[in-house]
Amino acid sequence: MNNGTVKFFNSTKGFGFIKEDGTNKEYFVHVSGLVDEIRENDEVTFDLQDGKKGLNAVNVKLA
């Protein structure tokens, strides 16, 4: 399980990006990978899964 902060999330379009704590890595997140509803600047925990364009955040929960 990874920890991070929601950098951007567009609830209308259903996607955004999470910045992993302690790194400069950012991961794409789709609404289908959410457990909890998220907004920008929320602290979250997440898992990573291979996607079409690299790793995606899945099982995203509020920390």
ZAVEXMI-912038 format. One record per atom (N, C-alpha, C): residue in one letter; x, z, y. Coordinates in pm, 1 decimal. Layout:
<rec code="A" c1="X" c3="Z" c2="Y"/>
...
This chain:
<rec code="M" c1="85.5" c3="0.0" c2="-117.7"/>
<rec code="M" c1="0.0" c3="0.0" c2="0.0"/>
<rec code="M" c1="89.9" c3="0.0" c2="123.8"/>
<rec code="N" c1="60.3" c3="-88.4" c2="218.4"/>
<rec code="N" c1="136.6" c3="-100.9" c2="342.9"/>
<rec code="N" c1="56.9" c3="-42.6" c2="459.0"/>
<rec code="N" c1="127.8" c3="-6.7" c2="564.7"/>
<rec code="N" c1="65.4" c3="45.5" c2="685.8"/>
<rec code="N" c1="92.0" c3="-49.5" c2="800.2"/>
<rec code="G" c1="-4.6" c3="-61.6" c2="892.1"/>
<rec code="G" c1="13.7" c3="-149.6" c2="1005.9"/>
<rec code="G" c1="-90.7" c3="-127.1" c2="1112.8"/>
<rec code="T" c1="-83.9" c3="-213.1" c2="1214.6"/>
<rec code="T" c1="-174.8" c3="-207.8" c2="1328.4"/>
<rec code="T" c1="-238.9" c3="-345.0" c2="1344.8"/>
<rec code="V" c1="-369.3" c3="-346.1" c2="1370.6"/>
<rec code="V" c1="-439.1" c3="-471.8" c2="1393.8"/>
<rec code="V" c1="-394.3" c3="-526.2" c2="1529.7"/>
<rec code="K" c1="-325.7" c3="-640.4" c2="1527.7"/>
<rec code="K" c1="-276.8" c3="-701.4" c2="1651.3"/>
<rec code="K" c1="-387.2" c3="-782.2" c2="1717.8"/>
<rec code="F" c1="-467.5" c3="-850.4" c2="1635.9"/>
<rec code="F" c1="-573.9" c3="-937.5" c2="1685.0"/>
<rec code="F" c1="-678.4" c3="-948.0" c2="1575.2"/>
<rec code="F" c1="-806.4" c3="-942.8" c2="1613.1"/>
<rec code="F" c1="-912.0" c3="-971.5" c2="1516.0"/>
<rec code="F" c1="-1032.9" c3="-1026.6" c2="1587.9"/>
<rec code="N" c1="-1076.2" c3="-1145.7" c2="1547.9"/>
<rec code="N" c1="-1192.6" c3="-1210.9" c2="1605.3"/>
<rec code="N" c1="-1306.9" c3="-1196.8" c2="1504.4"/>
<rec code="S" c1="-1399.0" c3="-1103.7" c2="1531.1"/>
<rec code="S" c1="-1508.0" c3="-1078.5" c2="1435.9"/>
<rec code="S" c1="-1604.4" c3="-1195.8" c2="1425.8"/>
<rec code="T" c1="-1614.4" c3="-1275.9" c2="1532.4"/>
<rec code="T" c1="-1702.8" c3="-1392.9" c2="1529.3"/>
<rec code="T" c1="-1649.7" c3="-1498.0" c2="1432.2"/>
<rec code="K" c1="-1519.6" c3="-1522.7" c2="1437.7"/>
<rec code="K" c1="-1458.0" c3="-1622.3" c2="1348.5"/>
<rec code="K" c1="-1414.9" c3="-1562.8" c2="1215.4"/>
<rec code="G" c1="-1403.8" c3="-1429.8" c2="1208.5"/>
<rec code="G" c1="-1376.5" c3="-1363.8" c2="1081.4"/>
<rec code="G" c1="-1231.7" c3="-1361.0" c2="1037.9"/>
<rec code="F" c1="-1137.5" c3="-1360.8" c2="1131.8"/>
<rec code="F" c1="-997.2" c3="-1352.1" c2="1092.8"/>
<rec code="F" c1="-914.7" c3="-1285.6" c2="1202.1"/>
<rec code="G" c1="-792.3" c3="-1251.6" c2="1165.7"/>
<rec code="G" c1="-701.4" c3="-1191.3" c2="1262.3"/>
<rec code="G" c1="-564.0" c3="-1171.8" c2="1200.7"/>
<rec code="F" c1="-484.3" c3="-1082.7" c2="1264.4"/>
<rec code="F" c1="-347.8" c3="-1057.8" c2="1219.7"/>
<rec code="F" c1="-316.8" c3="-909.0" c2="1226.7"/>
<rec code="I" c1="-240.0" c3="-863.2" c2="1128.7"/>
<rec code="I" c1="-196.0" c3="-724.6" c2="1122.4"/>
<rec code="I" c1="-44.6" c3="-722.9" c2="1128.9"/>
<rec code="K" c1="10.6" c3="-636.6" c2="1216.4"/>
<rec code="K" c1="155.2" c3="-618.1" c2="1225.9"/>
<rec code="K" c1="192.4" c3="-497.9" c2="1140.3"/>
<rec code="E" c1="285.5" c3="-519.6" c2="1047.7"/>
<rec code="E" c1="328.9" c3="-412.9" c2="957.3"/>
<rec code="E" c1="416.3" c3="-313.0" c2="1032.1"/>
<rec code="D" c1="392.4" c3="-183.7" c2="1009.7"/>
<rec code="D" c1="472.7" c3="-78.8" c2="1072.3"/>
<rec code="D" c1="618.4" c3="-89.0" c2="1028.4"/>
<rec code="G" c1="709.9" c3="-67.7" c2="1122.6"/>
<rec code="G" c1="851.9" c3="-63.7" c2="1090.6"/>
<rec code="G" c1="917.0" c3="-199.2" c2="1071.2"/>
<rec code="T" c1="842.2" c3="-307.6" c2="1088.5"/>
<rec code="T" c1="897.0" c3="-443.0" c2="1073.4"/>
<rec code="T" c1="840.3" c3="-531.3" c2="1183.9"/>
<rec code="N" c1="890.2" c3="-652.1" c2="1191.1"/>
<rec code="N" c1="833.8" c3="-750.4" c2="1284.0"/>
<rec code="N" c1="741.6" c3="-846.4" c2="1210.2"/>
<rec code="K" c1="703.5" c3="-812.1" c2="1087.6"/>
<rec code="K" c1="620.4" c3="-901.6" c2="1006.8"/>
<rec code="K" c1="473.6" c3="-887.9" c2="1044.6"/>
<rec code="E" c1="407.1" c3="-1003.6" c2="1049.0"/>
<rec code="E" c1="262.9" c3="-1008.1" c2="1074.2"/>
<rec code="E" c1="196.2" c3="-1082.1" c2="960.4"/>
<rec code="Y" c1="77.8" c3="-1036.3" c2="923.2"/>
<rec code="Y" c1="4.8" c3="-1096.0" c2="811.4"/>
<rec code="Y" c1="-135.6" c3="-1136.0" c2="854.5"/>
<rec code="F" c1="-176.4" c3="-1251.4" c2="805.4"/>
<rec code="F" c1="-311.4" c3="-1302.5" c2="828.1"/>
<rec code="F" c1="-409.3" c3="-1214.8" c2="752.6"/>
<rec code="V" c1="-523.8" c3="-1186.4" c2="813.7"/>
<rec code="V" c1="-630.9" c3="-1113.3" c2="744.7"/>
<rec code="V" c1="-762.7" c3="-1187.1" c2="768.2"/>
<rec code="H" c1="-837.7" c3="-1206.6" c2="660.2"/>
<rec code="H" c1="-968.7" c3="-1271.2" c2="666.5"/>
<rec code="H" c1="-1073.7" c3="-1164.2" c2="641.4"/>
<rec code="V" c1="-1191.2" c3="-1184.1" c2="697.9"/>
<rec code="V" c1="-1300.4" c3="-1086.4" c2="683.6"/>
<rec code="V" c1="-1328.6" c3="-1054.5" c2="536.0"/>
<rec code="S" c1="-1303.3" c3="-1147.9" c2="447.2"/>
<rec code="S" c1="-1327.0" c3="-1124.2" c2="304.0"/>
<rec code="S" c1="-1228.6" c3="-1022.8" c2="245.6"/>
<rec code="G" c1="-1118.4" c3="-994.6" c2="316.9"/>
<rec code="G" c1="-1019.9" c3="-898.5" c2="269.4"/>
<rec code="G" c1="-1037.9" c3="-758.9" c2="326.8"/>
<rec code="L" c1="-1148.5" c3="-737.9" c2="399.0"/>
<rec code="L" c1="-1171.5" c3="-608.5" c2="462.7"/>
<rec code="L" c1="-1254.8" c3="-515.2" c2="375.0"/>
<rec code="V" c1="-1217.0" c3="-387.7" c2="373.5"/>
<rec code="V" c1="-1298.5" c3="-283.2" c2="312.9"/>
<rec code="V" c1="-1378.0" c3="-215.8" c2="424.6"/>
<rec code="D" c1="-1309.4" c3="-188.1" c2="537.6"/>
<rec code="D" c1="-1372.1" c3="-128.4" c2="655.4"/>
<rec code="D" c1="-1375.6" c3="-230.6" c2="768.1"/>
<rec code="E" c1="-1465.4" c3="-211.2" c2="862.9"/>
<rec code="E" c1="-1470.0" c3="-295.2" c2="982.1"/>
<rec code="E" c1="-1351.1" c3="-257.8" c2="1070.6"/>
<rec code="I" c1="-1280.6" c3="-358.6" c2="1123.3"/>
<rec code="I" c1="-1161.4" c3="-330.9" c2="1204.4"/>
<rec code="I" c1="-1171.9" c3="-393.7" c2="1342.4"/>
<rec code="R" c1="-1092.9" c3="-339.4" c2="1436.0"/>
<rec code="R" c1="-1083.0" c3="-391.9" c2="1571.8"/>
<rec code="R" c1="-935.7" c3="-389.7" c2="1611.7"/>
<rec code="E" c1="-903.1" c3="-457.2" c2="1721.0"/>
<rec code="E" c1="-766.2" c3="-458.0" c2="1770.9"/>
<rec code="E" c1="-717.3" c3="-315.9" c2="1794.1"/>
<rec code="N" c1="-591.5" c3="-293.2" c2="1762.5"/>
<rec code="N" c1="-520.1" c3="-165.9" c2="1777.9"/>
<rec code="N" c1="-558.3" c3="-59.0" c2="1676.3"/>
<rec code="D" c1="-645.7" c3="-89.9" c2="1579.9"/>
<rec code="D" c1="-674.8" c3="6.5" c2="1473.6"/>
<rec code="D" c1="-553.2" c3="20.7" c2="1382.6"/>
<rec code="E" c1="-528.3" c3="144.6" c2="1336.4"/>
<rec code="E" c1="-425.8" c3="170.3" c2="1235.3"/>
<rec code="E" c1="-491.4" c3="146.3" c2="1099.5"/>
<rec code="V" c1="-424.7" c3="68.9" c2="1013.1"/>
<rec code="V" c1="-483.3" c3="32.2" c2="884.6"/>
<rec code="V" c1="-381.6" c3="43.6" c2="771.3"/>
<rec code="T" c1="-434.6" c3="49.2" c2="650.0"/>
<rec code="T" c1="-354.3" c3="34.4" c2="528.8"/>
<rec code="T" c1="-402.9" c3="-93.4" c2="461.0"/>
<rec code="F" c1="-312.9" c3="-159.2" c2="388.2"/>
<rec code="F" c1="-349.0" c3="-287.1" c2="326.4"/>
<rec code="F" c1="-254.8" c3="-321.5" c2="212.4"/>
<rec code="D" c1="-299.6" c3="-412.0" c2="127.6"/>
<rec code="D" c1="-218.6" c3="-471.0" c2="22.0"/>
<rec code="D" c1="-188.9" c3="-614.5" c2="62.2"/>
<rec code="L" c1="-91.4" c3="-674.5" c2="-5.4"/>
<rec code="L" c1="-56.7" c3="-814.2" c2="22.3"/>
<rec code="L" c1="-88.9" c3="-900.6" c2="-98.2"/>
<rec code="Q" c1="-133.6" c3="-1022.0" c2="-68.5"/>
<rec code="Q" c1="-170.0" c3="-1118.0" c2="-173.4"/>
<rec code="Q" c1="-127.1" c3="-1256.4" c2="-127.3"/>
<rec code="D" c1="-77.8" c3="-1338.0" c2="-220.4"/>
<rec code="D" c1="-40.1" c3="-1475.5" c2="-185.4"/>
<rec code="D" c1="-161.7" c3="-1552.9" c2="-139.4"/>
<rec code="G" c1="-146.6" c3="-1625.6" c2="-27.4"/>
<rec code="G" c1="-253.0" c3="-1710.4" c2="24.1"/>
<rec code="G" c1="-203.9" c3="-1852.9" c2="37.2"/>
<rec code="K" c1="-283.5" c3="-1938.5" c2="96.8"/>
<rec code="K" c1="-247.9" c3="-2079.3" c2="112.0"/>
<rec code="K" c1="-124.7" c3="-2099.7" c2="199.1"/>
<rec code="K" c1="-105.8" c3="-2012.9" c2="299.8"/>
<rec code="K" c1="5.0" c3="-2030.3" c2="394.5"/>
<rec code="K" c1="97.4" c3="-1909.5" c2="397.1"/>
<rec code="G" c1="109.8" c3="-1839.2" c2="285.4"/>
<rec code="G" c1="194.2" c3="-1721.0" c2="279.9"/>
<rec code="G" c1="115.2" c3="-1598.0" c2="239.8"/>
<rec code="L" c1="171.9" c3="-1481.1" c2="269.2"/>
<rec code="L" c1="107.2" c3="-1357.3" c2="231.1"/>
<rec code="L" c1="-9.0" c3="-1322.6" c2="323.0"/>
<rec code="N" c1="-117.6" c3="-1275.5" c2="263.8"/>
<rec code="N" c1="-235.8" c3="-1231.4" c2="338.4"/>
<rec code="N" c1="-259.1" c3="-1083.0" c2="314.4"/>
<rec code="A" c1="-311.1" c3="-1014.6" c2="415.7"/>
<rec code="A" c1="-350.4" c3="-874.5" c2="400.3"/>
<rec code="A" c1="-487.8" c3="-869.7" c2="334.4"/>
<rec code="V" c1="-500.2" c3="-787.0" c2="232.0"/>
<rec code="V" c1="-627.3" c3="-768.4" c2="160.6"/>
<rec code="V" c1="-648.9" c3="-618.2" c2="138.3"/>
<rec code="N" c1="-768.9" c3="-580.7" c2="99.2"/>
<rec code="N" c1="-804.5" c3="-439.5" c2="79.6"/>
<rec code="N" c1="-772.1" c3="-358.4" c2="205.2"/>
<rec code="V" c1="-804.8" c3="-415.4" c2="320.9"/>
<rec code="V" c1="-772.1" c3="-353.2" c2="449.5"/>
<rec code="V" c1="-870.2" c3="-239.5" c2="478.3"/>
<rec code="K" c1="-812.0" c3="-119.2" c2="500.3"/>
<rec code="K" c1="-891.7" c3="1.2" c2="527.1"/>
<rec code="K" c1="-837.5" c3="70.2" c2="650.9"/>
<rec code="L" c1="-925.5" c3="138.9" c2="723.1"/>
<rec code="L" c1="-880.3" c3="220.3" c2="836.1"/>
<rec code="L" c1="-795.1" c3="333.4" c2="784.2"/>
<rec code="A" c1="-684.9" c3="361.6" c2="852.7"/>
<rec code="A" c1="-592.1" c3="467.5" c2="809.1"/>
<rec code="A" c1="-643.5" c3="603.9" c2="848.8"/>
